[in-house]
Structure formats: structure tokens, C-alpha cells
């Protein structure tokens, strides 16, 4: 009985962790974006996005953002308004 309860509790913990998505973003399995400060002389809200291993780079065009460049493994986007803290894409 103890084993069954332990397995159920571990399963629920795994489901909650995956639903939240932080574990997948922190390990680099899915793409993530973070707000960054705009360079001097630039306007708008800027996002720095990293590609995930399970999915490519996020596309923020659906949120009215435009790509402004890439540096190493980070792609920068300029957006007209702040983007909610949510999974990229």
C-alpha cells in the first residue's frame, strides 16, 4: 500500500511540475523569452529569446513584435507593448 501511495504522489508531483513549465524552460527543453532593457536610443519593449532543444526559436510576430538581431544563441525582438510572462511562441 505504501508503494502505491508513493507512486501516486510522485506522479502527481511530476504532472504539476510539467504543467507549470518552469522545469522544462530551466533545462532548456522548450524555448524561453525574457524582457531586457532596450539599447540606448531604441524604443519599445525588448525580449531576448532562446531556442529550446525540443522546439526551435520562438516566433513573436503574432504578438506584433519584430526581430531585430541575433547574438550567439539569443534572438532579440522589439515589441510595441510588454508581453505577459508566458511560454514563448
HELIX and SHEET records of a PDB file:
HELIX    1   1 UNK A    2  UNK A   20  1                                  19    
HELIX    2   2 UNK A   22  UNK A   26  1                                   5    
HELIX    3   3 UNK A   61  UNK A   63  5                                   3    
SHEET    1   A 4 UNK A  32  UNK A  36  0                                        
SHEET    2   A 4 UNK A  45  UNK A  50 -1                                        
SHEET    3   A 4 UNK A  74  UNK A  79 -1                                        
SHEET    4   A 4 UNK A  65  UNK A  71 -1                                        
END                                                                             
